Amino acid sequence: MFAIPGILLLMVATYARPHELVPALKSIPILYMFFGLALYGLVLDMKLRVSRPPSTPQLPWVGLLIGWALLGVAVRNSSELVPSAVHLGVGFIVYFVIAHGVQTFRTFQVLAATILTVCLFIAMVGVHQGLAPWGCAKLDQDLHAVPDGRSCEQPLDCRGVEAEPGVEYVCERLGLFGTTSIGGRVRYLGMLQDPNETALAVAIGIPFAFAFAQRRRSLGRKLFLLFALILVATCVVLTKSRGGQLVMMSVLAVYFVKQFGPKGLILGAILAAPALLLGGRSGEEASQSSQERLEAWRTGIDLFRQFPLMGVGQGQFTEHHYLTAHNSYMLTVAELGFPGLMIWGSILYISLKIPRSAMSYFANKPEAEVALTWALALHAALVGLLAGIFFLSFSYHFVLWIYVGLCGAFYSAAKTHDPEWEVTFGRRDLLAVGTVATALVTLIFLYTRVKHG
């Protein structure tokens, strides 16, 4: 399958950002090259009839979301139409090539192994960064920290005779490949330069380690799973991300409940206790962060009340508030209106329904063990993702599109082996999406009003 090499390279470039790690690659548009390679490979597969992927259940809803979002931008701020089209178009391509380029569980496992590998690589960089010594870094024009080689214990140490006039310096932990912490919190590069997003991305990669351990129950794979759990949990703790801890707990809860029933929640809570005690922020910093998030949510509610049908336009939230929404559900309803939230929520609903439906349909089929294993892994990853994005502006994030694509890829692979299996979306499903969307907006409205008196 010609699409697979491009898809794998795209995953490595999207997560690991080699063009930011190696100075010689910075001038090369690697991401766009791999986008083109993956898309060209998929078109070639279809033209040569090497593959005939079925249309995934999310496809019409993804197309509808992009159309609705672009319509909103055209109405509210037409000057941003081209940038929005490019951003949304790239996200669509990420979803499309993954969902329709993978058609067998063998290639699905290769893709999962690639994502797991880059997630562990990012976690390793994060752990090293969290244990690295403090050093001076100057802020460039984009407010990126650039290490200058001097050690420090506090920001004042960086303002000595060696400091450049007019340049702002910070004292941070200096990690591998020029990475730096922010406020002492570890992070990665590119789309994961926020500690909370780093924590979420590595945590939802853990289900793939569980899946590989289940596929072949050997001592080596069990030890690898243990290693992955310790590495990712340590990275999440060092990010000091409360949302990241929630994601990690949600992922583990799915597996423990599946294995031990309701008692699994107790076991999961016990195992998660060290991360809860060691990680997260407290004191004035945590209080300020919560207050900023609360103000952003209230702004989102106010924008929704002013523009309930079409919102303020995709990417326009920060034109009305100095921070982003810090909640994907609130960001979506504020920028796309309630119909946009329904469309976006339907994409997530269908993506979650795919593995849940597979777990039910293939439950009594011994020959479908591979489908059950990967369905559980995707279910755990989606549960963690849906929990984590409640505190992050992840509505159009590449990681979200990757996992929507992975659910579509699982659907394509399962349909190849059992064409009779279907995942439908009917009136009851739409009603469920509407009920959840209404409840979320109402609860956030009440919460912000109570907190603000």
C-alpha positions in Angstrom: 0.0 0.0 0.0 1.6 3.2 -1.2 -0.1 5.4 1.3 1.4 3.7 4.4 5.0 5.1 4.2 3.7 8.7 3.9 1.3 8.2 6.8 4.0 6.8 9.0 6.4 9.6 8.1 3.6 12.1 8.7 3.0 10.8 12.2 6.7 11.0 13.1 6.9 14.6 11.7 3.7 15.7 13.4 4.6 14.4 16.8 8.4 14.4 17.0 9.0 17.5 14.9 12.4 16.5 13.4 12.6 19.8 11.5 12.7 21.6 14.9 15.2 19.2 16.4 17.8 19.3 13.6 18.8 22.8 12.5 19.6 21.6 9.0 16.0 20.6 8.4 14.4 23.9 9.5 14.3 25.3 6.0 12.7 22.2 4.5 8.9 22.0 4.6 8.9 18.4 5.9 5.3 18.4 7.2 3.9 19.5 3.8 6.1 17.1 2.0 4.8 14.2 4.1 1.2 15.4 3.8 1.6 15.4 0.0 3.3 12.0 0.0 0.6 10.4 2.1 -2.2 11.9 0.0 -0.5 11.0 -3.2 0.0 7.4 -2.0 -3.6 7.1 -1.1 -4.7 8.4 -4.5 -2.3 6.0 -6.2 -3.7 3.1 -4.1 -7.2 3.9 -5.3 -6.2 4.5 -8.9 -4.3 1.2 -9.1 -7.2 -0.5 -7.2 -4.7 -1.7 -4.7 -7.2 -0.7 -2.1 -10.9 0.3 -2.0 -11.4 1.7 1.4 -15.0 2.0 2.6 -16.3 5.5 3.5 -15.8 5.9 7.2 -18.8 6.9 9.3 -17.2 10.2 10.3 -16.5 11.4 6.7 -19.8 13.3 6.0 -19.7 14.9 9.4 -16.1 16.0 9.0 -17.0 17.5 5.6 -20.0 19.3 7.1 -17.9 20.7 10.0 -15.4 22.2 7.6 -18.1 23.7 5.5 -19.9 25.1 8.5 -16.7 26.5 10.0 -15.7 28.2 6.7 -19.1 29.7 6.3 -18.9 31.2 9.8 -15.5 32.7 9.1 -16.8 34.1 5.8 -19.7 35.8 7.6 -17.8 37.1 10.7 -14.3 37.8 9.4 -13.8 37.1 5.7 -10.1 38.2 5.8 -9.3 35.1 7.8 -11.0 32.7 5.3 -7.8 31.5 3.6 -5.8 30.8 6.9 -8.8 29.0 8.3 -9.3 26.9 5.2 -5.6 25.9 5.2 -5.7 25.0 8.9 -9.0 23.0 8.7 -7.9 21.5 5.4 -4.7 20.1 6.9 -6.6 18.6 9.7 -9.0 17.0 7.3 -6.1 15.5 5.3 -4.6 14.1 8.5 -7.9 12.4 9.3 -8.6 11.3 5.7 -5.3 9.6 4.9 -5.2 7.7 8.2 -8.9 6.6 8.1 -8.9 5.6 4.4 -5.3 4.6 3.9 -5.2 1.8 6.5 -7.3 -1.2 5.6 -5.8 -4.2 7.5 -5.0 -4.8 11.2 -1.4 -5.5 10.2 -0.9 -2.0 8.9 -3.0 -0.6 11.8 -0.6 -2.2 14.2 2.4 -0.7 12.4 0.7 2.7 12.7 -0.1 2.2 16.4 3.5 1.1 17.0 4.8 4.3 15.3 2.6 6.6 17.4 3.5 4.7 20.6 7.2 5.0 19.8 7.0 8.8 19.2 4.9 9.2 22.4 7.5 7.4 24.4 10.3 9.4 22.8 8.5 12.6 23.8 8.0 11.3 27.3 11.7 10.4 27.5 12.6 14.0 26.4 10.2 15.3 29.0 11.6 13.2 31.8 15.2 14.1 30.9 14.2 17.8 30.8 12.5 17.6 34.2 15.7 16.2 35.8 18.1 18.5 33.9 19.9 21.4 35.5 18.5 25.0 35.4 19.9 27.3 32.7 19.4 30.7 31.1 17.4 31.0 28.0 16.6 34.2 26.1 13.1 34.8 24.6 13.0 35.4 20.9 10.5 37.5 19.0 8.0 34.6 19.2 8.6 34.2 22.9 10.3 30.9 22.4 13.1 30.2 24.9 16.5 29.7 23.4 19.2 28.4 25.8 22.4 30.4 25.9 24.6 28.0 27.8 24.7 29.7 31.2 23.5 28.1 34.4 21.2 29.7 36.9 19.1 29.2 40.0 16.7 32.1 39.4 15.9 34.6 36.6 18.0 37.3 38.1 21.1 35.2 37.6 20.6 35.5 33.8 20.9 39.3 33.8 24.6 39.5 34.3 27.3 41.1 32.1 26.9 38.3 29.5 23.2 39.2 28.9 22.3 41.0 25.7 20.9 44.4 26.1 17.1 44.7 25.6 16.6 40.9 25.7 14.4 39.2 28.2 15.7 36.1 29.9 14.2 33.2 31.8 15.7 30.5 34.0 14.4 27.1 33.0 15.4 23.5 32.9 17.3 22.8 29.7 16.5 19.5 28.0 17.5 17.6 25.0 17.4 19.1 21.4 17.1 22.6 22.7 13.9 22.0 24.6 13.2 24.0 27.7 10.6 23.9 30.5 8.1 26.8 31.1 7.7 27.9 34.7 9.6 24.7 35.6 7.0 22.5 33.9 8.3 20.2 31.2 7.0 20.3 27.6 8.0 19.4 24.1 8.0 21.4 20.8 5.7 22.4 18.1 2.0 21.5 18.6 3.0 20.1 22.1 4.9 23.1 23.5 2.2 23.5 26.1 2.8 21.2 29.1 -0.9 20.2 29.3 -0.9 19.2 25.7 2.3 17.2 26.1 0.8 15.4 29.1 -2.4 14.6 27.1 -0.6 13.3 24.0 1.7 10.9 25.8 -1.0 9.7 28.2 -3.4 8.7 25.4 -0.6 6.7 23.7 -0.5 4.3 26.7 -3.4 2.1 25.5 -1.3 1.0 22.5 1.3 -0.4 25.0 -1.5 -2.3 26.7 -2.7 -3.6 23.3 0.7 -4.9 22.3 1.1 -6.6 25.7 -2.3 -8.3 25.1 -1.5 -9.3 21.5 1.4 -11.5 22.7 1.4 -12.3 26.4 5.2 -12.6 27.0 7.4 -11.4 29.8 9.2 -9.0 27.5 6.0 -7.3 26.5 4.8 -7.1 30.1 8.1 -5.5 31.1 7.8 -3.1 28.2 4.3 -2.1 29.3 5.6 -1.5 32.8 8.4 0.6 31.4 6.0 2.6 29.3 3.6 3.2 32.2 6.4 4.4 34.5 8.0 6.7 31.8 4.7 8.3 30.8 3.5 8.7 34.4 6.8 10.4 35.3 6.5 12.7 32.4 2.9 13.6 33.3 4.0 14.4 36.9 6.8 16.6 35.6 4.4 18.6 33.4 2.5 19.5 36.6 -0.7 19.1 34.5 -3.8 18.4 36.5 -5.6 17.7 33.2 -2.8 15.3 32.2 -3.4 13.4 35.5 -7.1 13.2 34.7 -6.3 11.8 31.3 -3.9 9.2 32.7 -6.5 8.1 35.3 -9.3 7.9 32.7 -7.2 5.7 30.4 -6.2 3.3 33.3 -9.8 3.3 34.6 -11.0 1.8 31.3 -8.6 -1.1 31.5 -9.1 -1.8 35.2 -12.9 -1.7 35.0 -12.7 -4.0 31.9 -10.5 -6.4 33.9 -11.9 -6.2 37.4 -15.3 -4.6 37.1 -16.3 -1.7 39.4 -13.5 -2.8 41.8 -11.1 -1.7 39.1 -11.8 1.9 39.9 -10.5 1.4 43.4 -7.3 -0.3 42.1 -6.8 2.4 39.5 -7.2 5.1 42.1 -4.6 3.4 44.3 -2.1 3.2 41.4 -2.8 6.8 40.4 -2.3 8.1 43.9 1.5 8.8 43.5 0.9 10.9 40.4 -1.9 12.8 42.2 0.4 13.5 45.2 3.5 14.4 43.3 2.1 16.2 40.2 -0.1 19.2 39.6 0.3 22.8 40.7 -0.8 24.3 43.9 -0.9 27.6 45.7 -1.1 31.0 44.0 -0.1 29.7 40.6 -2.8 27.0 40.5 -5.4 29.5 41.8 -4.5 32.0 39.1 -4.7 29.4 36.4 -8.2 28.3 37.6 -9.3 32.0 37.7 -8.0 32.6 34.1 -9.8 29.4 32.9 -13.0 30.5 34.6 -12.9 33.9 32.9 -12.3 32.3 29.6 -15.3 30.0 30.1 -17.5 32.9 31.0 -16.4 34.8 27.9 -17.2 31.7 25.9 -20.7 31.6 27.4 -21.2 35.3 26.6 -20.1 34.9 23.0 -22.4 31.9 22.6 -25.3 34.0 23.9 -24.5 36.8 21.5 -24.0 34.5 18.5 -25.9 31.2 19.2 -26.3 30.1 15.6 -22.9 30.6 13.9 -20.6 31.7 16.7 -17.9 34.3 16.2 -16.0 32.3 13.6 -13.4 29.6 13.7 -10.1 30.9 15.2 -11.7 34.1 16.4 -12.1 33.5 20.1 -8.9 35.3 21.0 -10.2 38.4 19.2 -12.7 38.7 22.0 -10.5 37.5 25.0 -6.8 37.6 25.7 -6.7 33.9 26.3 -8.1 30.9 24.4 -11.1 29.1 25.9 -9.2 26.3 27.8 -12.2 24.0 27.0 -12.7 22.4 23.6 -16.5 22.2 24.0 -16.8 25.8 25.0 -14.4 26.9 22.3 -16.5 25.1 19.7 -19.8 26.5 20.7 -18.4 30.0 21.0 -16.7 29.9 17.6 -19.2 27.7 15.6 -22.5 28.2 17.5 -24.7 25.4 18.7 -25.1 23.7 15.3 -21.3 23.6 15.0 -21.0 22.0 18.5 -23.6 19.4 17.3 -21.6 18.6 14.2 -18.2 18.5 16.0 -19.8 16.5 18.8 -21.2 14.0 16.3 -17.7 13.4 15.0 -16.4 12.5 18.4 -19.6 10.5 19.2 -19.2 8.4 16.1 -15.4 7.9 16.7 -16.2 6.6 20.2 -19.1 4.5 18.9 -16.8 2.7 16.5 -14.7 0.8 19.1 -17.7 0.4 21.5 -19.7 -1.2 18.7 -16.8 -3.4 17.8 -16.4 -4.6 21.4 -20.0 -5.7 21.4 -20.2 -7.1 17.9 -16.9 -9.1 18.0 -17.3 -10.2 21.7 -18.3 -13.8 21.0 -16.0 -14.3 18.0 -12.7 -15.9 19.0 -11.2 -15.3 15.6 -11.7 -11.6 16.1 -9.4 -11.2 19.1 -7.3 -8.7 17.3 -10.3 -6.5 16.7 -11.3 -6.7 20.3 -7.8 -5.8 21.5 -7.5 -2.7 19.3 -11.1 -1.7 20.0 -10.4 -1.6 23.7 -7.2 0.4 23.1 -9.0 3.0 21.0 -11.9 3.2 23.5 -9.5 3.9 26.4 -7.6 6.5 24.3 -10.8 8.3 23.3 -12.1 8.3 26.9 -8.9 9.9 28.0 -8.9 12.4 25.1 -12.5 13.4 25.7 -11.8 14.0 29.4 -8.6 15.9 28.7 -10.0 18.3 26.1 -12.5 19.6 28.7 -9.5 21.7 30.0 -7.8 22.4 26.6 -8.5 24.2 23.4 -8.2 21.1 21.3 -11.2 21.5 18.9 -9.1 21.5 15.7 -5.8 20.1 17.1 -3.9 17.7 15.0 -3.8 15.1 17.8 -7.6 15.1 17.9 -7.7 14.6 14.1 -5.2 11.8 14.3 -7.3 9.8 16.8 -10.5 10.5 14.8 -8.5 9.1 11.8 -7.4 6.1 13.9 -11.0 5.2 14.7 -11.8 5.4 11.0 -8.8 3.2 10.2 -10.0 0.6 12.7 -13.4 0.7 11.0 -11.8 0.2 7.6 -9.6 -2.7 8.8 -12.6 -4.4 10.6 -14.8 -4.0 7.5 -12.1 -5.7 5.4 -12.3 -8.7 7.6 -16.1 -8.7 8.3 -18.0 -6.6 5.7 -21.3 -7.2 7.5 -20.3 -5.1 10.5 -21.8 -1.6 10.3 -21.7 1.5 12.5 -24.7 3.7 12.0 -25.7 7.2 13.2 -29.5 7.6 13.6 -31.9 9.9 15.3 -31.2 8.4 18.8 -27.5 9.1 18.3 -28.2 12.7 17.2 -30.5 13.1 20.3 -27.8 11.8 22.5 -25.3 14.2 21.1 -27.7 17.1 21.5 -28.5 16.1 25.1 -24.8 15.9 26.1 -24.0 19.2 24.3 -26.9 21.0 26.0 -26.0 19.6 29.4 -22.3 20.7 29.0 -23.2 24.2 28.0 -25.8 24.5 30.8 -23.4 23.2 33.4 -20.6 25.5 32.4 -23.0 28.4 32.4 -24.2 27.6 35.9 -20.7 27.0 37.2 -19.3 30.3 35.9 -22.3 32.2 37.3 -22.0 30.6 40.7 -18.2 31.2 40.8 -18.7 34.8 39.8 -21.6 35.3 42.3 
